[in-house]
Amino acid sequence: MTVDVNKTDGCADVTPPAGPEAIKAVPVRHPGRYVSAAVALALLGAVVYAFAQGKINWDAIPEYFFDDRILDGVWNTLQLTILSMLIGIVGGIVLAVMRLSKNPVTSSIAWFYIWFFRGTPVLVQLFVWFNLGLVFEYINLGPIYKDYWSSFMTPLLTALLGLGLNEAAYMAEICRAGLLSVDEGQTEASHALGMSHVKTLRRIVIPQAMRVIVPPTGNEVINMLKTTSLVSAVQFLDLFKQAQDIGQNAGSSVEMYFLAAAWYLIMTSILSVGQYYIERYYARGSSRTLPPTPFQRFRAAVLPARRPKGVTA
Amino acid sequence: MTQSPTGASSTTAAPAAAPAMVKAEGVHKSFGSVEVLKGIDLEVRTGEVFCLIGPSGSGKSTFLRCINHLEKINAGRLYVDGELVGYRQKGDKLYELKDSEVAFKRRDIGMVFQRFNLFPHMTAVENVMEAPVQVKGTAKARARERATELLERVGLADKAGNYPSQLSGGQQQRVAIARALAMDPKLMLFDEPTSALDPELVGDVLDVMRDLAESGMTMVVVTHEMGFAREVGDSLVFMDGGVVVESGNPRDVLTDPQQERTKSFLSKVL
C-alpha cells in the first residue's frame, strides 16, 4: 500500500496547455494486474514445488532420452504419422471430389463414409481392424495372396488403416471446403479456354484451393502425430508404447511419460515450421489479399531477423 | 460413328451456306421456371463486330454464354461456324456432345469476362501460356515467346512477371484478352468487358478491342459502351426481356431507334 505516493499530490498543478507540449500525465494504475500476476506466479510456484517434492527421478529422463528403443519409437511414430496422413490426404481428395460430383451414387457413398468414420472413435476403429480376424479367418485374394488374417493384419497395417481411413473422412471435409472456396469464374474461364474438367481441377482449382486447405491440414498433421499414441493399444511400437514399456521395466513410468511428452513437443514444433513454409508457397500471387493468420503474425514477429537469409537461399 | 472431334461431317442439316460465324434460330433458355431467352434469332457474319446492348436482366450475357456452351439452351438451334453448339445431329435426332468434344470446340472461341477471371496463382505471362501448353500441347518456350508477343500487343510487355493482384483492373482485362487470343480463336466473346473498370481505365481496354476489330476478328460484344458500339460495331442488337427488340446498323439504331422500348432505354444511357 505504500506504493501510492502520487496520490498525495492531488490535482493542484494542472496548468492550461501553453502549446503543443508533449503530454505528461499520471498513468492510470492497474492494481489488478499486479494482483493477478502475483496469483499466477504463486500458483506456478506451487506446481513446481509439488513436482519438486514428488518422488520423481529426473535423472532418468536424460538417461533414456536417446535410448535406442525411444529413437526407434520416434521413428515409428513419424513414419506412421506421415503414411497415415498420406492415406488421409489422398482419400480425402477422392472423397471430396466424389461428394461434389453430380453422380448421386458416388456423392451418397462419400457422404456415408464421412458420416461413419467421423462418427465413431478412432480407438474403436483400431480395435475393429485388429480383431477382424474373428470374422475373417483368412484373407484370400485368389492366386495373388492368401494368409491368416492375424498374420496379414500386422500392427503397422492395423494402425495405418485405422488412422488413415479415419483421417480421410476429416480431410474430405477440409478439401471440400477448399474446392468450394475457389470462385466459379475460375472454372468458367478455364473451360472457356478449352481445358478439360480434370485439367481445370488440377491446374486451376486445386492450386487455389490449397491456400484454404493447407492451414487446417497442418492442424491435422499435428493432431495425427499425437493421435498415433493410441496405436500402442494394438501393439504397435510407437514412441508412447516404447516409453511405457521402458517405464514399466525400469520402474519410472512418470519419468518416461515426461520424456515422451518432450519428444512429442519437439516433433510438433518442427512440423509447425514446415507448415509455415508450405503456406507461404501457396500464398503466392494472392498474398496481397490474404490477411495473415494469427499463426503467421506470430511467426512474422519471431522470424524477421532471419527472413532475409531464408529468401536469398 | 465417326469420332472426329470437329464433327464437320455430321452437320449436314445445318444451313451453313451463308458465311455466318454465329447463327441463332429461336434460342430459348430457362433457369428453373424463369425464362431468360424467349426465342432469339440472329446472325453474326464472319469478320464483323456484333454488339449486344440492353438493360440488365435482358438475357444478353446469357445468350453470349450459350454461344460457347457455358449455358445449355432449352429449345431452338445455335450454330457456330456452321456447326451445332453442344449437340450433334444425325437425321432428326440430337445427340449431346461429350465433355471432351465441347472442350475441343471451345478452343476456337475466346471469351473475356466482366470480372476478368485471371488465374491468380499465375503471373500474367503464365496466364497467357496456360491454355496453349495444357490444351494444344505447345512447347513451353514457344508458348512463352508467343505470350510475350501478345502481352506486347495489349501494351503490357513490362508486366509479364506480375501476378494479377499486382495489376490494375484495366491491365488485368488486357491480360485476359491476350489469354483468349493465345488460342488463336476464330471468334471472340466479350461479356461486358469494361463494366467492372474505373472510368479512366476503360479507354485502354477499348483501344485493344478496336485494334482487334481492325485485324478482322469476329467479335460478339455485350456492352454498355454506346460510343464503342457506334464507332467500331458493324451490327447491333437491342435486347429486352429475352427477345430481340431491334437490330441493324449501330449508327442507325443508336441515333434513330424505331421501337419505343429502344428509345426509352437509349434516352437513359446516352
Interface residues (C-beta under 8 A of the other chain):
Chain A: D183 G185 Q186 E188 A189 S190 H191 A192 L193 G194 M195 S196 H197 K199 R203 I204 P207 Q208 Y282 R284 G285 S286 S287 R288 T289
Chain B: N68 L70 D99 S100 A103 F104 K105 R106 R107 I109 G110 M111 F113 R115 N117 L118 F119 P120 H121 M122 T123 E130 A131 Q134 V135 Y163 P164 S165 Q166 A176 R179 A180 M183
